[in-house]
Amino acid sequence: MKPHTDWFQKAGYGVFVHYLTTLQNDPDKIHSLGRQTPWDDCVREFDTERFAETMKQVGAGYVIFTVMQIHREMIAPNATFDRITGYQPGEACSTRDLVEDLYQSLSRRKIPLMLYWTGDGPRADAKAAPAFGCAGTASTDFVRKWASVAQEYGERYGDKVAGWWVDGCYRWLGYDDEKLGILAKALKAGNPRRIVAFNPGVEAKVLPYSRHEDYTCGEQNRFFDMPPRRFVEGEQWHILSYLGSGWGHPGSQYAKRELGEYVFDVAQRGGVVSIDVLLFRDGSLDRSQVEVLKAVRHELDTGKARPPVPPGNLAYRKQAKLLSLDGSHALQVNSGVRFPRLGVDGNVHTTALAGGEWPWSYEVDLVDTVAVRRIKVTFGRGYATHVEFRLSLDGVTWQAAASKIGHDGTPFEATFEPVKARYVRVSAIKPDGPGQKGVQMSVAELEVYDK
């Protein structure tokens, strides 16, 4: 277990931002507000007080801020980087110490600062890449050189930097436990209690990667996975994904309630959530995203643990998906308001409804493996005339547990011999188009029981 992650777990959620020359200093990107200057001037323009005050308003439990990515530009001086590459101060590493200034602004509001780093270095820079030996693979010599840059930062900032989130530590790049150990030692220089995580890339689930990390990197393309418990193989469970339609994009693909309840439920199971948002050049955020983040903090602060509705219902407030009938692809939410969890929220007056396909499947992840004995579905205004319950242990191999043909739309309930499963589907086989009895299925409530 990692007791030095206690503060991280108690934070509940934090804000992740990309601050890069290819975003905030590119006039073609909205992040830049149409401006382009030398990188050193761009960094000097960043208003840390404005940024930190917004972080206070949204109740961020911590901030993860990028130091660099792929290119040579970094947000603070680093003599080691300049010595190895031959760049002069301000040509690659900014002369302003933005990390120090961020710390000062955030610490006044009692918000811990974490930093984003990479394991693949400045591989896109024609001068820095060969100087470090970025040759498509992470050799031990490269890792040691690149780690020395991180070590300078670590020793400089000490307790001011609470953690690192390290991208680009892929197995295919050559990273193994030995090389991750070299990097981890450098990242913890100046503060052995600093927490670190290494990114192996997006995986199907949030998983631990190395014995040298303190929390899971957790990069996902959607906020969906739930922690089975706080620690996974000794690491603090943590997930990172984006609020908009992609990394650093504006707007929100989630309803306030949807994301707020998700973050609350993750926290109840001991996990931590990092939310990537759009950051503008001047230190401000997308206003619509600010409102969603405020809703997340409100839910964390005021939400209450709720007993299952009805009692014993294992599907209550679990994560759900809207899928094609065969489960091969996800479907869009019909009308944009009937998000998946509304089918397991304990309220028969709210519904989950997929758009785009008539026959479809509603899938719920129970998180834990249980012996399922009984399933009940209550339909909304639309109902399936041919409905089937399906169960799976791994989400890949499915078996039919019960079905009914010629259904009249009333709640359908089935009891059967116990089947060990983690995933449950209610599949609407008919109607498979308009002009038939029944209407495209909507799920008011799906209930699952082990008794």
N, C-alpha and C positions, 0 to 999 in steps of 0.2 A: 504494500500500500504506500501511497505518497502523501503523508500528512501535510507537507508543505504546499499542497494544492488546495488546502481547506479554504483559503481566501478566495480562490478562483471559483470553487464550487458555490460558495455563499454569494458570489457576485450575481449568479443566475444567468446573466446575458451581457455581452459586450458588443461594441461596434468595431467593425473591420473596414479600413479604407485603403484604397490604392492611390498613392501620391507619386506620380512618375512624370518624367519629361515627355513621354509619349501620350500623356493625358492632359495634365494641367498646363503643359507648355506647348501644346499642339493646337493652333488656331482652328483646325478642322474638327476638334473635339469639344463638346459642350462644356467639359470640365474646365477648359482654359478661359472661358468667358471671352473668347475671341482674341486672346493676347498670346504673343510669343516674344520672349526675351532670352538673353543668355541664361543658362540654368541657375547660375549664382544669383541673378536678380530675381528669378522666379521664386526661389527659396526665401529670399529676403522679404518678398511681398506677402508671404503666408501669415495670416493673422491667427496666432495661437490662442489669444484670448477669446476671439469670436468662436473658434472651433471648440475650445474647452467649455465655454458657456452653453453651447448647443448640446454638448455631451452631458452636461449637468441637467439641462432641460429634459432630455430624453431618458435620463436615469441610467446611463451606461455604467455597467459595473466595472468596466475596463475598456481600454482602447488598444487595438492592434494597428500600428502605423507602418507603412512600408519605408524601408531604408533605401532599397534599390530593387531592380528586377531586369535581368538580361543585359541592360546597357550599363555604361560606366557611371552615369550620374547617381550620386548619393546625397543624402540630406544632412550630412555633417562632415567636418574635417576628418581625415584619416591619413596620417603620415605613412603608415605601412603601405596602404594602397598606392600613394603617390610615389613612394620609393620603388616599389616593384614595377609599376607601369611607366614611370617617367613623366607622369602628368604633374603639372604645377597646381598648387592650391587654387581652387575655384574653377579649374578646367573640367574636373570630374566630381570631386568631392566639394560640396559647397563650403564657402568660408564661414557662413552662418552655421552655428550648431543648433539645428532645428530640433534635434532630440532633446537637448538641454532645455530649450525654450518650451517645447511641448510638455516636458516634465514639470517645469515651473508652473505653467498655466493649469495643467491637469491636477497637480498635487494640491494646489490651493483649493480645489474642489473635491479633494480626496478620491480622485479617479486614478487607478494604477495604469501605468503605461507599459505596453508590450510592443515588440518590434517584429516586423516581417523581414526575413532574410531568405536567401536562396542557397541551394546546394550546388547549383550549376554555374554560379559566378557571372561575370560580365561577358558572356559568351558571344554577344552580338557586336561587341566593340572590336574594331580591327587592330587596335593597339593593346588594349588590356587583355583580350583573350589569349594571344600567344604569350604574353608576359606571365600569365598565371598557368598556362598550359591547358586552356580549355580546348580540348581537341575531340569533343564528342563523347569522351568517356571520363569518368572521375578517377584519375590515377591517384595514388597515395601522395605523390609529390604535389599535385594540384590541390588536393584536400588540405594538406598541411599549409600551403601558401595562402589559400583562401581563408582557412581558419585563423591565420595570424591577423587578418584584417578584422574579423569578428572579435578576436581577443582584445585588440586595442580598444574597440568600443566597449566591450564588457568590463575591462579594467577601469575605463574612464567613468562609466556611469554607475557602477556598483549597485546599490539598492534602488537607484532611480529607475532602472529597467527591471520589471517584474518577470518578464518572460520573452521567449522567442517563438515565432511560428515560422518554420523553415520549409520553403517550397523546393521543388526540384531535386529531391533526394531519391530519385527513382532507381529501382533495381537494375533496369535496363541500361542505366547510365554507368553502372558499376558500383553503386553504393552497397556496402555490406556492413555488418555489425562493427568491424574494426574501423572503417572509415567514419561511420556515424559516431563512434566513440571519440575519435580525434576532434570532430566538429563539436560534439557535446561539451568536451572539456574546455574548448575555447569560448563557447557561448556562455558557459557558467563562470568564466573568469571574472573575478571581482564580486561575485555573489553566488555562492554554491547553491543557494535556495531558489535561484532563478529557474522558472519552469520552461521546458523546451519540448517541442514536438516536431517530428520530421514527416514530410509529405511523400508517401510512396505513389501518389496519384489517386484519382477517384476510384473507389472500390464499391462493391455492391452494398456493403454495410460499413458502419463505422467500426474500425478494427485497430488494435494496437500494431505497432510496426517494429519497434526496437526496444531493447532493455535500457537504452540510454535516454529514452524520452519519459516525461512525467505525465503527459496527457495525450490523448489521441488527436492527431491532426484533423481528422474528420471531414476532409473536403468532400462535399456532396453537391449534386446539381439541383437538389431540392430538399427543403426541410421536411423530412418524412421519418427517418429512422428514429427509434426510441431506445434509450439505454435499458438493458436488462437489469442493470444495477449500477451503482456509482462507479465502481472500479472494474475494469475489464483487464484481466491478467495483470493486475496491480496498477494499471494506469487510470487516471481520471478520464471518464467518458466526456467527450466534447465533439460538437459538430459545427462545421462552418459551411454556409451557403450564402446566396445572394438574395436580396429583397426584390430587385427589379427583374427584368427578363434575362439578365446576364451580369457578369462581374462589373460593378461600377455603373450599371445602367440606372436610369431614373425610374420613378414610379414604383408600384408594388404589384406583384403577381398574387398577393395574399390579401384577403380581407382582414381588417383589424382583429376581429374576434378569432378568426382562424389561426393567425400567427400567435396572438396572445395566449390562446389556450394551449397551443402546441408548446411554446416556451415554458409555460407554467407546468404542464405535465412532465416535460423533460426534467425540470428542476425538482419536481416531486419525486422523481426516480433517481435523483442524485447527479444528473447531467448538467452540462453547460452548453450554451448556444452563442455562437458568434455570427453577427449579421452584417454582411457586406452591403455598403451603401455608396451612393454617388457623392464624391467630394469635389467641390469647386475650388478653383485656384486661390480664392480669397479666404478659404477656411470655412465657408458656409456649406450647407447641405441642401439637397432637394427637399422643398417644403413638404411635399406629400409623404416623403419617407420619414420626415421628422414626426409627423402625426401618427404614423404606424408604430414607430419606435416608442412614442409616448404611451400608446395603447398597450404595448408589450410590457413596459415597466409598471403601468397601472395594474395589469392583470397579475404580475408577479407580486406586487405589494398588497393587493386586496383580494386576490383569488383565494378560494378555500378548497381544501381537499374534499372531494365529494364521494360519498359511498355510491356504489353501482346502482343504476336505475334500469330496470327493477333490481332488487337485491340479488346478488349472485351473478349478475350479467357480466360475463368476461369480456364482452366486446365494448362495453361502455367507455367512451372517450378514447378509444384506441385509434390508431392511424388507419385510414381507408383509402382505396383507390377506385377510380372509375375506369374500367377496362373494356376492351372489345370482348366479345363472347368467349373467344378462345384464350383471352388473357395476353395476347401477343403484343398489344400496344395500348397506351393510355389514351383516354378520350378527354375532350374538353368538358368543362363544366357547362351545363345547359343554362343559359341566360346570365351567367357570370356571378350568381349569388348562391347557388345550391352546392357549396363546396362539400367534399366527401365526408368530413366528420359530422355533418348534419344528420347523417344516417345512423349515428351511434351516440348522439348527444343526450339521449334520455327524453327527448321532446318529440312527440308524434306530430306536432304541428310544423316542424321543419323537415325538409327533405333533401336528399342527395339525388341528383339527376344528371346523367351524362347527356352530351349533345353530339350529334353527327351520325349516330348509328342506332337503329331500333333495337336489335338484340344486343345485350351487353351484360357485363358481370360487375358486381359490386364486391370488392375484396377487402377484408379486414385482417390486419396483422395483430394477433393476440400478444405478441412479444414473447410470452412464455409458452412452452409446450405443455398442453393439457390433454386430458382424456375427455373429448367432447362427447356428450350424450344427447344433447337436445339443442335445436336451433329453431328460432322463430323470426319471421319477417313480417313487418307491418308495412303495407304499401301506402304511398301517397295517392294522388289523384290518378296516376297511371299504374297499371298492374300487369303482371305477366300471367298469361293463360297457361303457358307451359314453363314451370319454374323448377329449378334444380339446386340443391345444396351440395357443395363440393368442399372437400377437406384436403389439406396438404401439410406434411411435416416440414418440407423444405422449400415450398413455393414453386417447385418444378413439377413434381409428380402429384397428380390429383386423383382422388377417387370420389365417386358420387355417393353421398350418404342418404339422400332422399330426393324424391321428385314428385311432381303432380302435373297431370295433363287435364285440361279443361277447367282450370282454376277460375273462381269467380271474383277474385280481388280481395276477399276477406283475408285477415292474417293467416298465414300458413305456418304451421308448427309441426315438427317431426321429432320423434324420439327413437333412438336406435342404439345398438350395441356400441359401447365406448370406442372411439377412434382417436389415437394420439395425433394431435395436429397443432400447428401454430397459426396456419392461415385458413381462413374461411371465405367461401364465395357463395353468393346467391346469384344464379345465372338466369336471365330472362331469355329463354329460347324462342318463345312466341309471346306476343306478336313480333314478326320480323319485318313489318312494314305497315303502312296505313291501310285502312279499309278492312281491318280484321277486328274481331272481338278483343276487347282489352285495349290499352293505350301503352305507349312506351313506358316501361317500368320506372317508377320513382320509389326510392327507399326512405320511408319515414323512420323506421327503426329496425336494426338487425340485432337480435339477441342471441347469445351463445352461452351454454351452461354445461357444467361438468357433473350435474346432478339431475 
